[in-house]
Amino acid sequence: MNQTTLNTIRNNVMQASAQWISDFNQGNVQTCINRYLPSATMQVHPFGKFTSIEAITDFWLEFAKSNPSDLVYRNIEIKVLNDRQTVLSANWRMNIASGFISKELWTLAEDGQWYLEEDDFTVLAQHTKPVDDKRTALVLVDLQNDYFSGGRFELDNTDFAAKQASQLLAHFRQKELPVIHIQHLFEETNAAFFSANTVGAEIESSVKPTANEPVIIKHQIDSFIETTLEQTLIELGIDNLVIVGAMAQACVQTICRSAVNKGYKCQVISDAIAAPKLEYQQHSFTGEQLVAANLLSLSFGGADITDTKGWLQENS
């Protein structure tokens, strides 16, 4: 199959999926049901399997009574099987629930339209009332003791960055908005810093998590790789991330780019980000210079840059 054909199939399925989402959000449930083939099957975890169009109809009509809306697909992946079948997977959220789609099998029918032949999705979280006012999460990246004065890898201005981050943390807690902590632990026994079971690896006291705030443990620069971060974001129904922490040129840069690529909106707080002094060949950089350079890079990579005062004023 040539690239032009692949692109055409992919675009057609994306359009069919987008139309299904649009109909769903407009309350056109029967129109959504009509996009299933008569022989379609639907697996809804943890509610069971529906093996006929009649059973699928009953499920969606009953579900519609809870007034679902604002359905969004994120991190969509499409795999073309052949010229008549394509698999779509994604994360999803709506006003009252969120989860992920393992498999939507779209099939090209004789009428030239794409229809759902198999639908397999999971509901990770359900809400008794809409959570649209809690779709922004504060994410504190690697604000751990080793980055502070006396630590094994001291950064420039970490104390000030943490002070600014703590202001945002107090705001999110006061408003009862989601807060997520990222903690980097190196698995190597001879790690230069952030060794497991050391004081240096602990989150600094001024931004220490409370019992109900999730702490995502990571072992790599990218906070999404082999962690529970994405599942946590899905369960909370998060759309927007407010990023603070360290280091600017590594874990902050990477989490922002990964998040934007997955469809999340990122705001980076410029005065709540820290970096080390570094040298490269004949060049020497202060932490402030590295922060500035990486924020400039992120501003071209889809992130919004603001400072603590500006963010708090806009969101007071």
C-alpha positions as CSV (number, residue, x, y, z in Angstrom):
1,M,0.0,0.0,0.0
2,N,1.5,3.3,-1.1
3,Q,1.8,6.3,1.2
4,T,-0.9,8.3,-0.6
5,T,-3.4,5.5,0.0
6,L,-2.3,5.2,3.6
7,N,-2.8,9.0,4.2
8,T,-6.2,9.0,2.5
9,I,-7.5,6.1,4.6
10,R,-6.1,7.6,7.8
11,N,-7.7,11.0,7.0
12,N,-11.0,9.4,6.2
13,V,-11.1,7.4,9.5
14,M,-10.1,10.6,11.4
15,Q,-13.0,12.4,9.8
16,A,-15.4,9.6,10.6
17,S,-14.2,9.5,14.2
18,A,-14.5,13.3,14.5
19,Q,-18.0,13.2,13.2
20,W,-18.9,10.5,15.7
21,I,-17.5,12.7,18.5
22,S,-19.4,15.8,17.2
23,D,-22.7,13.9,17.1
24,F,-22.1,12.5,20.6
25,N,-21.4,16.0,22.0
26,Q,-24.6,17.3,20.3
27,G,-26.7,14.6,21.9
28,N,-27.3,12.8,18.6
29,V,-27.0,9.4,20.3
30,Q,-29.0,7.5,17.6
31,T,-26.7,9.0,14.9
32,C,-23.7,7.6,16.8
33,I,-25.4,4.2,17.1
34,N,-26.1,4.2,13.4
35,R,-22.3,4.3,12.8
36,Y,-22.0,0.7,14.1
37,L,-22.3,-2.2,11.7
38,P,-25.3,-4.5,12.3
39,S,-22.8,-7.3,13.3
40,A,-20.7,-5.0,15.6
41,T,-19.5,-5.9,19.0
42,M,-18.6,-3.6,21.9
43,Q,-16.6,-4.4,25.0
44,V,-16.9,-1.8,27.8
45,H,-14.7,-2.4,30.8
46,P,-15.8,-3.0,33.5
47,F,-19.4,-3.2,32.3
48,G,-19.3,-6.1,30.0
49,K,-19.6,-7.2,26.3
50,F,-22.4,-6.2,24.0
51,T,-22.6,-8.6,21.0
52,S,-25.4,-7.2,18.9
53,I,-26.5,-3.8,17.6
54,E,-29.6,-4.1,19.8
55,A,-27.4,-4.5,22.9
56,I,-25.2,-1.7,21.8
57,T,-28.2,0.5,21.3
58,D,-29.5,-0.3,24.8
59,F,-26.2,0.6,26.4
60,W,-25.9,4.0,24.7
61,L,-29.5,5.0,25.2
62,E,-29.2,4.2,28.9
63,F,-25.9,6.0,29.2
64,A,-27.3,9.1,27.5
65,K,-29.7,9.5,30.4
66,S,-26.6,10.7,32.5
67,N,-26.2,13.7,30.0
68,P,-22.7,13.0,28.8
69,S,-21.0,15.8,26.9
70,D,-17.6,17.4,26.1
71,L,-16.1,14.2,24.7
72,V,-12.5,14.6,23.7
73,Y,-10.1,12.1,22.2
74,R,-6.4,12.6,23.0
75,N,-3.2,10.9,21.9
76,I,-4.9,9.3,19.0
77,E,-3.1,6.4,17.1
78,I,-4.3,5.0,13.9
79,K,-3.1,1.7,12.3
80,V,-4.2,0.9,8.8
81,L,-4.7,-2.9,8.5
82,N,-5.7,-2.9,4.8
83,D,-7.7,-0.8,2.4
84,R,-10.9,-1.5,4.2
85,Q,-10.0,-1.8,7.9
86,T,-8.3,0.5,10.4
87,V,-7.7,0.4,14.1
88,L,-7.9,3.6,16.2
89,S,-6.8,3.8,19.9
90,A,-6.8,6.9,22.1
91,N,-7.4,8.4,25.5
92,W,-10.8,10.0,26.1
93,R,-12.5,12.2,28.6
94,M,-15.9,13.7,28.9
95,N,-17.8,15.7,31.6
96,I,-18.6,12.7,33.7
97,A,-16.1,10.1,33.0
98,S,-12.7,9.3,31.4
99,G,-10.7,6.3,30.2
100,F,-8.9,4.9,27.2
101,I,-9.8,3.1,23.9
102,S,-8.0,-0.1,23.3
103,K,-9.5,-0.7,19.9
104,E,-12.0,0.9,17.5
105,L,-12.0,-1.2,14.4
106,W,-13.3,1.0,11.6
107,T,-14.5,-0.9,8.5
108,L,-15.2,0.5,5.0
109,A,-18.7,-0.6,4.0
110,E,-20.3,-1.1,0.5
111,D,-21.8,2.4,0.7
112,G,-18.4,4.0,0.9
113,Q,-18.7,5.0,4.5
114,W,-16.6,4.0,7.5
115,Y,-18.4,2.1,10.3
116,L,-17.4,0.7,13.7
117,E,-17.2,-3.1,13.6
118,E,-15.5,-3.5,17.0
119,D,-15.4,-1.1,19.9
120,D,-13.3,-1.9,23.0
121,F,-12.9,0.8,25.6
122,T,-12.3,1.2,29.4
123,V,-13.9,3.6,31.9
124,L,-11.1,4.4,34.4
125,A,-13.1,7.1,36.3
126,Q,-16.7,8.1,36.7
127,H,-17.9,11.3,38.4
128,T,-21.2,12.1,40.1
129,K,-21.0,15.6,38.8
130,P,-19.0,17.3,35.9
131,V,-15.4,18.1,36.6
132,D,-14.9,20.8,34.0
133,D,-13.6,23.2,36.6
134,K,-10.8,20.9,37.7
135,R,-9.1,20.1,34.4
136,T,-5.9,21.9,35.2
137,A,-3.2,20.2,37.3
138,L,-0.1,21.6,38.9
139,V,2.8,19.3,38.1
140,L,5.9,19.7,40.3
141,V,8.9,18.1,38.6
142,D,11.8,16.7,40.6
143,L,11.9,19.3,43.4
144,Q,14.1,17.0,45.5
145,N,16.7,17.7,48.1
146,D,19.7,16.9,46.0
147,Y,19.0,19.9,43.8
148,F,19.1,22.3,46.8
149,S,21.9,23.8,48.8
150,G,24.0,21.0,50.4
151,G,22.6,18.5,47.9
152,R,24.7,16.2,45.6
153,F,23.7,18.1,42.5
154,E,23.0,21.7,43.5
155,L,21.2,23.9,40.9
156,D,21.2,27.7,40.5
157,N,18.2,29.4,42.3
158,T,16.5,26.2,43.3
159,D,15.4,27.8,46.6
160,F,13.7,30.7,44.7
161,A,12.1,28.4,42.2
162,A,10.7,26.3,45.0
163,K,9.4,29.4,46.8
164,Q,7.5,30.4,43.7
165,A,6.3,26.8,43.2
166,S,5.0,26.7,46.8
167,Q,2.8,29.8,46.1
168,L,1.2,27.9,43.2
169,L,0.9,24.8,45.3
170,A,-0.9,26.8,48.0
171,H,-3.3,28.2,45.4
172,F,-4.1,24.7,44.0
173,R,-4.7,23.3,47.4
174,Q,-6.9,26.1,48.5
175,K,-9.0,25.8,45.3
176,E,-8.9,21.9,45.7
177,L,-7.4,21.6,42.2
178,P,-5.3,18.5,41.2
179,V,-1.7,18.4,42.2
180,I,0.8,15.9,40.9
181,H,4.4,15.4,42.1
182,I,7.1,13.8,40.0
183,Q,10.0,12.1,41.8
184,H,13.1,10.9,40.0
185,L,14.8,7.9,41.4
186,F,17.9,6.4,39.7
187,E,18.1,2.6,39.8
188,E,21.9,2.5,39.7
189,T,23.6,1.9,43.0
190,N,26.3,4.4,42.1
191,A,24.1,7.2,40.9
192,A,25.5,10.7,41.3
193,F,22.3,11.9,42.9
194,F,18.6,10.9,43.6
195,S,19.7,7.5,44.8
196,A,16.7,5.5,46.1
197,N,16.2,5.5,49.9
198,T,18.4,8.6,50.5
199,V,17.5,11.9,51.9
200,G,18.6,13.6,48.7
201,A,16.0,11.8,46.7
202,E,13.2,13.0,48.9
203,I,10.9,15.8,47.8
204,E,11.9,19.1,49.4
205,S,9.9,20.1,52.5
206,S,8.4,23.3,51.2
207,V,6.6,21.5,48.4
208,K,6.2,18.1,50.1
209,P,3.1,16.2,48.9
210,T,0.1,15.6,51.1
211,A,-1.3,12.1,51.5
212,N,-4.0,12.6,48.8
213,E,-1.6,14.0,46.1
214,P,-0.2,11.5,43.7
215,V,3.6,11.0,43.5
216,I,4.7,9.7,40.2
217,I,8.0,7.7,40.4
218,K,10.2,7.8,37.3
219,H,13.5,6.4,36.4
220,Q,14.1,8.2,33.1
221,I,14.2,11.9,32.0
222,D,10.7,11.6,30.4
223,S,8.0,11.5,33.1
224,F,5.7,9.6,30.8
225,I,8.0,6.6,30.1
226,E,7.2,3.5,32.2
227,T,5.3,5.6,34.8
228,T,1.7,6.0,35.9
229,L,1.6,9.7,34.9
230,E,-0.6,9.3,31.8
231,Q,-3.1,7.0,33.5
232,T,-3.2,9.5,36.4
233,L,-4.0,12.4,34.0
234,I,-6.7,10.3,32.3
235,E,-8.3,9.3,35.6
236,L,-8.4,12.9,36.7
237,G,-9.7,14.1,33.3
238,I,-6.9,16.6,33.0
239,D,-6.5,18.9,29.9
240,N,-4.0,21.5,31.1
241,L,-0.7,21.1,32.9
242,V,1.0,23.9,34.9
243,I,4.7,22.9,35.0
244,V,7.2,23.9,37.7
245,G,10.5,22.2,38.8
246,A,13.8,21.0,37.5
247,M,15.9,20.7,35.5
248,A,15.0,23.1,32.7
249,Q,17.2,21.5,30.0
250,A,16.2,17.9,30.9
251,C,13.1,16.7,32.7
252,V,11.1,20.0,32.4
253,Q,11.8,20.3,28.7
254,T,10.9,16.6,28.1
255,I,7.7,16.4,30.1
256,C,6.4,19.5,28.3
257,R,7.2,18.2,24.8
258,S,5.8,14.8,25.6
259,A,2.6,16.3,27.0
260,V,2.1,18.6,24.1
261,N,2.6,15.7,21.7
262,K,-0.1,13.8,23.5
263,G,-2.5,16.6,23.2
264,Y,-2.2,18.4,26.6
265,K,-1.9,22.1,27.0
266,C,1.2,23.1,29.0
267,Q,1.9,26.3,30.9
268,V,5.5,26.6,32.1
269,I,6.1,29.0,35.1
270,S,9.3,30.8,34.2
271,D,10.4,31.8,37.7
272,A,9.6,28.4,39.2
273,I,12.1,26.5,37.0
274,A,15.7,25.7,38.0
275,A,18.8,24.6,36.1
276,P,22.5,24.0,36.9
277,K,25.6,25.8,35.8
278,L,26.9,23.9,32.8
279,E,29.8,24.0,30.4
280,Y,29.8,22.9,26.8
281,Q,33.1,23.0,24.9
282,Q,34.3,26.7,25.3
283,H,30.9,27.9,26.5
284,S,29.8,28.4,30.1
285,F,26.2,28.8,31.1
286,T,24.5,29.9,34.3
287,G,21.4,28.2,35.5
288,E,19.5,31.4,34.6
289,Q,20.7,31.3,31.1
290,L,19.8,27.6,30.7
291,V,16.3,28.3,32.0
292,A,15.9,31.2,29.5
293,A,17.2,29.2,26.6
294,N,14.9,26.2,27.4
295,L,11.8,28.4,27.9
296,L,12.5,30.0,24.5
297,S,12.7,26.5,23.0
298,L,9.5,25.4,24.7
299,S,7.7,28.6,23.5
300,F,8.4,27.3,19.9
301,G,7.3,23.8,21.0
302,G,3.7,24.5,21.9
303,A,4.0,25.5,25.5
304,D,2.8,28.8,27.0
305,I,5.3,30.7,29.2
306,T,4.3,32.9,32.1
307,D,5.5,33.7,35.6
308,T,4.0,33.0,39.1
309,K,2.5,36.5,39.6
310,G,1.0,36.6,36.1
311,W,-0.5,33.1,36.5
312,L,-2.0,33.8,39.9
313,Q,-3.5,37.1,38.7
314,E,-5.0,35.5,35.7
315,N,-6.4,32.6,37.7
316,S,-7.4,34.2,41.0
